[in-house]
Amino acid sequence: MTHTVHPYSHRLGILYDWKSRWFSPKGKYKEALRSDVLIRQFLEKKLKSFFLADIEIERSAKALRIIVSSSRPGMIIGRQGDGAEKLRAEVKKLLMKNNLLQDKIDIKLDIKEVKNAEANAAIVAQMVVEGLEKRLPFRRVMKQTVEKVIANRDVLGVKVVLSGMIGGGMARTETHKKGRIPLQTLRANVDYAQGRACLPLGSVGVKVWIYKGDIFE
C-alpha cells in the first residue's frame, strides 16, 4: 500500500537539513518546542505579504537565532534597519509574554534574500493564493504560475493542485502540471509547499511541487 509522504521530511538527512537546529537542556524541550511554534506562527502571519520562503531557528546556550528567507528582504529590514529591529523586539515581547524566554538569552534576527523567487515552492504557493484572493479565474492563475515557474532554467518540473470550492458549485480538485516530479527518488531535489486562500465560498487549499534536478554528492 502506498502512503503520501511529505517530500521535505522524506529527504531529511539525505538532501535537506532540519529547519530547527538545537539541543535542549534537560527538562526544557517542551518550552523550546512551544516557542519555536509560536515564533513561526507569529512571523508567518506578520510577514504574509512579504513572500516569506522559509524560517529557520538555531539555539545555543546564550543565543536564539532566527533566519528569515524572503524575496522582499528590503521591505522587512526597512530604512536604516528599523523594520528588522522592531520585528526582533516584537518576537522578544511575544516570548516574554508566554514565559518562554530564559534570562541572558540574546535574540538575533537574520534576513536572507531568496535569489530565484519563482523556483521556490513557498513563494509560488503565496503567488497562487494572492491571485485567487484577488478573484482572478483559477485556471488562468494556475496556468500563468506554472508557465512562469517552468521558464526558469533550474526547474525541470512543476505541479500545482487546488482543492476546495473553486469556480462555484461543488468542491473539487484541479491539477496543472508541466515536466516531471519524481517523488520517490531520494536524490531528486523536490521543493514542496502548501497554502490556503480564503474565498467567499470557503477555504481553497493550494499545493505546489517544484523539481530542480537530482543532487549527486
N, C-alpha and C positions, 0 to 999 in steps of 0.2 A: 504494500500500500504506500502511496506517495504522501508526503507531507510538504506543505508550503513552508519554507524556511526563509527568514529574513536574510536577504543577500549580504548584509553587512556582518551580522553575527555568524553566518555560515563561514566567513573568511577571517574571523578574528584569530590573531596569532599566526596567520598564514600570509595575508597581504596587508591587513589593517591592524592598527593598534587600538587599545581601549580609549574611549573618549573621556573617562575619568581615571586619572592615574594617581593613586595614593595607597598607603597602608595606614590603617587607623590604630591609635594606641588602644590598649586593652579596655573594652567596655565603651568605646566611643564610636563604634562602627555605625550604630543606629542614627546618631546625631549627624555624623558626616554625610551619610547617605541622604538623610532628610534635607540637609542644607543644599546638597547637590541638586535635588529635585526642585526645591524652592527657587534656587538661582536660575535654573534652566527655564522654569515656568515664567518667572518674572521677566527675564531677558527676551524670551520668545514673544511675550505679549507687548513689552515696551518697544522692541525694535522690529515690530511686524512689517512696517513699511520700508525698512532699510535693506530688504533682500538678504536676510540672515542665512548663511550657509551652514555654520557649524559652531558649537560651543564646546570647548574642551576645558577640563578642570584638573589642576595639579595641586597637590598639597605636600608641604614639608612640615617639619616641626614648628617653624616660625612664620610660615607664609602660605597664603591661599592665592593661587594664580589662576585667573580666568582668561582664556584665549578665545576671542570672538572673531570669526571669519565672516566677512561681508563683502558684497560687490560695491557697496557705497560707504567705504570707511570714513571718508571726509565728512559726511553728514553726521556720523556718530561722534567723531572726535570734536567737531565744531571749531570755531575760531579760537586760536591760541590754546586749544586743547581743553576748553572749559566744559564741553559736552561729555568727554570721557571722564573728567574729574567728577562731574555731577552724577554720572551713572555709577561710578565707583562708590560715591557717598551713599547713593540710594540702595545699592547692594548691601553695604555695611549696615545701614539702618534696618533693612529687612531682616538680616541675620541677628542683629541685636534684639530686635522686637520679638523674635521667636526663641531667644536664649540659645542660639546655635553658634555664637562667636566666642571662642575662648580668648582669654587675656593674652596680650602681647602678640597676637597673630596679625600680620600685615596683609592687607588685601591688595593684590596687583591686578590691573586690567590691561590686557594687551589686545590691540585691534589689528587684525591682519586683512590684507586685501585679497580677494579672490580674482585672479588674473582673467581666467576664462569663465565668465559667469554662465554662459549658455551651455557649458559642459558639466555644470553642477546640478545634480538632481533636485536638491532642496530649493535652489533659486528658481529652477524651471517650474517646479510644483507651485511655488508662490506666484509666478507669472500667470499660470493657468488659473489659479484661484482669483487673481486680480481681474483677469479677463471675464470670468464668469460672474463675479460680483458687480462688474460694470454692465451686466445684462447683455453681453455680446453673444451671438449664436454659438452654442457649444462646439458644433462641428468645425466652424471657422477657427475658433480658438485652438482646438486640438491640432488641426491641420497646419496652421501657421506656426505653432510652437514646435511641432515635430520637424517641419522643414527648416526652421531656424536652427534647431539643435543639430540635425544631420549635416548641415552645411559646414560644421566645424571639422577640421582635419583630424582632430584627435578621436572623434566619435565614429564608431562603426555600427552602432545600432541604438535605437530609441523606441520606447513603448510608453504610451500614456493611456491610462484607464480612468474613466469617470464612472461613478456609481451613485445612483440616487434619483430624485425626481428631476430629470433633465428634459427640457422641451415639453413640459406639461404631461398630464396623463399619468400612467403607471410608472413606478420606479423601475429603472433598468440599468444595465451596464453597457457602456460603449468603449471600444478599444481602437486605438490608432497606432500602427507600428510601422517602422522602417528599419531595414537592416536586421541583424540577428542579436539575440540576447541569450548567451549560453549560461543559464543559471546554475547548472550542476558542475561546470568546470571551475575548480577551486582557484586556478591561476588567472581566471578571467576577471578583469577589473570592472565590476558592475557596481555603479553608483545607484542607490535607491533612496527615494524619499516619498513621504505622503503628506497631504494637506487636506484642509476642509474648507469648502466655500459655503457661506451661509446665505441661502437664497430664500425668497418668499415662501416657496412650497416646502422648504426643509433643507437640511444639510446635504451637500454633494461631496462625496469622498474623491480625492484625486491621488493617483499613484503614478510615479514616474520611475522608469528604469533607464539608465544610460550605460551602454557598454563601450569601454575605451580601449579595447585590445587586451592582450594577455601580458602578464608580468612574469618575466623569467629572471630569477635571481642571478 
